Amino acid sequence: MNPPSNAPTTTELSTIAMGLRAFVFAANKHPGGASSATEAITSLFFSGTTTLADASPDKDRLIYSKGHAAAPWYGALWALGAMPGTTWQQAAGFGQVGHPVPRMPVRGAVPGMEMSTGALGQGLSYGVGLALADRRAGRSTRTFVLLGDGECTEGQVWEAAMTADRLGLRNLVALVDANGSGSVIKLPREQWAARWEGFGWRTIAVDGHDLGAITAALREESDRPTAIILNTIKGYGLAAEVEGSNTLSADVAAEHLPDWDTAGLIDAALEAIDRYFPDAALRRRGQAAPASLLPTRPSRAELLSRVTGYEAGTAVVAKKALGGELAVELAGLPMLWMAPDAIRNSGLLPRMEEVGSWDWQTPDADVLQCAIAEQDAASLAAGAASAGLWSVLFSMEGFYWRMLDQIRESVAFPQVPVLLVGTSGGLGDPLGPMVQSDGCLAALLAIGDLEVFEAADINTAKLLALEALSSGRPAYLRLPHEAVPVRHTLEELAGRPLHEGVFTLVDDPDPDLVILTAGALRERAVEAGQALSGQDARRVRVLEIISPTRFAALTPGRLLELIPAHAAAVSVHNAPSSVLGNLLPHARGGIGEARIGVDTYGIAGWPQDALYEAAGLTTDAIVDRIRKEYA
């Protein structure tokens, strides 16, 4: 659907706005904050100042960050045919079981829904990622982010505001619905313009119910990001006794809704829309354009052909080598390498010194030097990936605690293909409790639809990183702090199946003891198995879990093949003992199991050998623990 060659008049825009407001009140879902944003949505979609109503893949983008009050946006999408075959009454029933549109936006639910929102504060960071990706691709697309003023009390909004200014994103526009209400906290409207201007944005303040003023502001161009402050009234159009109330939320009582001819107002709005967007009526009756899909990615084998591995026996710190080496080996692909932690810890510093850090003036750079703002970085990575870049974010595992909600809402839940790399997993870093990841891996595993991998050595790390990148799904890759020697060449690893999430390190055809291990403790687990085999005549099988999520999906029959019912089972892991311990079979005729891990926060110190001794994670300590369990 192409934008109109001649734009609607202000009178026609007012007619459209009245129809959308009638839709908002018919839906009666957070009508206070929805009604205050109605004129903004009308101008954004129907004034001819944007290409949001276009059906092309390069149209402008809208992130409706205040997702709880999305009714006017849903009304506009319905009018433009994004919900084909539905009446306005059916569209206004959004959020009901079986309805194509949920109460709060979900990415891809209908065409034009770019992001899952509702967890306030994340939309601007996501919009920064979209704007960055569009500039990188040479598209003239603009990204608009509609925020609530209550949402602007979230710190992540200002992290994103600083990032957008630093990167010079002139293709990014934030619209702040300043209705004066942050839930039940009153927020002075007159302060917002100065705040955004102070963060480096070009700022325009307008009457948020004046369609002409909003449209004029949208037409203005700038050499920096723009913030349009919409001074609005919460619940605009409701009964006088509640209009502007600071306590409006959820729905309102029927006596406070206006006695309007809702059908007549919506019909009049459609007549005006169809006059300038003739495809809209056809789409409402027929088939809407499908949600855009990201391009198919190369296979793991294709990516492996570009990558060089290490010889067996080589000991390399994977967390310092992986990013820098893959950035060179995968050059030419639409990569975006990021590190909100110290960038030197990820190995990306040489690549950044070679190509520069991404900003408006260096749009081809594939490294983005992030501020120390992990939440902003996580949502930014998701936005960039949503627009086609291959986002890879490095951070110490302990700092992923700060990003859990962003990963859940912006990455895993909507299945945005971001690769998250966690370094210094578990114990091992000399900085101590400040960076100790303690239960972070368990928390990440609790997020649905996030593939989790763990590598000990650099070759396994490269293999699993390429597996994640080629899958087109969100994933987390855990790396140890220390160097772990390579066991197999990359060519040998490439021939191994990965779908079960397990490698056999030491095998016995009929084991009486099976040890599950992963990551930094892999070699200690193997040494412990060898000691028990040689000194205690145990028949030992050692399994390396490279993906606990895949291993957990094995059938009971396959699990019994790997861990026979007559064998004792042990897990050895530099992580909470439950992570691998929960993968062990239970209640198997009295045969026991031992879970060895890190279940205490605050174990710290240096040198590393002394730290592992204090934590009971040396080879001798592991052997003693197994002997005590199965004496």
Salt bridges, closest charged atoms under 4 A:
GLU12 OE2 - ARG275 NH1 2.60
GLU39 OE1 - ARG21 NH2 2.75
GLU39 OE1 - HIS209 ND1 2.91
GLU114 OE2 - ARG61 NH1 3.23
ASP134 OD2 - ARG61 NE 2.89
ASP134 OD1 - ARG139 NE 2.69
ASP177 OD2 - LYS66 NZ 2.63
GLU197 OE2 - ARG224 NH2 3.36
GLU220 OE1 - ARG202 NH2 2.24
GLU241 OE2 - HIS256 NE2 3.88
GLU271 OE2 - ARG275 NH2 3.52
ASP274 OD2 - ARG284 NH2 2.69
GLU325 OE1 - LYS462 NZ 2.70
GLU329 OE2 - LYS462 NZ 3.15
GLU354 OE1 - ARG351 NH1 3.49
ASP366 OD2 - ARG351 NH2 2.77
GLU374 OE1 - ARG402 NH1 2.93
GLU397 OE2 - ARG478 NE 2.75
ASP405 OD1 - ARG408 NH2 2.69
GLU409 OE1 - ARG408 NH2 3.94
ASP429 OD2 - LYS319 NZ 3.99
ASP429 OD2 - HIS481 ND1 3.44
GLU451 OE1 - ARG473 NH1 3.28
GLU451 OE1 - ARG550 NH2 3.21
GLU454 OE2 - ARG478 NH1 2.95
GLU454 OE1 - HIS573 NE2 2.76
ASP457 OD2 - ARG522 NH1 2.75
GLU467 OE1 - ARG300 NE 2.58
GLU467 OE2 - ARG550 NH2 2.91
GLU492 OE1 - HIS488 ND1 3.69
GLU500 OE2 - ARG558 NE 2.79
ASP507 OD1 - ARG541 NE 2.73
ASP510 OD2 - ARG539 NH2 3.98
ASP510 OD1 - HIS566 NE2 2.90
ASP512 OD1 - ARG538 NE 3.22
ASP512 OD2 - ARG539 NH1 3.75
GLU523 OE2 - ARG487 NE 3.04
GLU523 OE2 - ARG522 NE 2.80
ASP536 OD2 - ARG627 NE 2.90
GLU544 OE2 - ARG522 NH1 3.46
GLU561 OE1 - ARG558 NH1 2.81
GLU593 OE2 - HIS586 ND1 3.22
GLU593 OE2 - ARG595 NH2 3.66
GLU629 OE2 - ARG625 NE 3.43
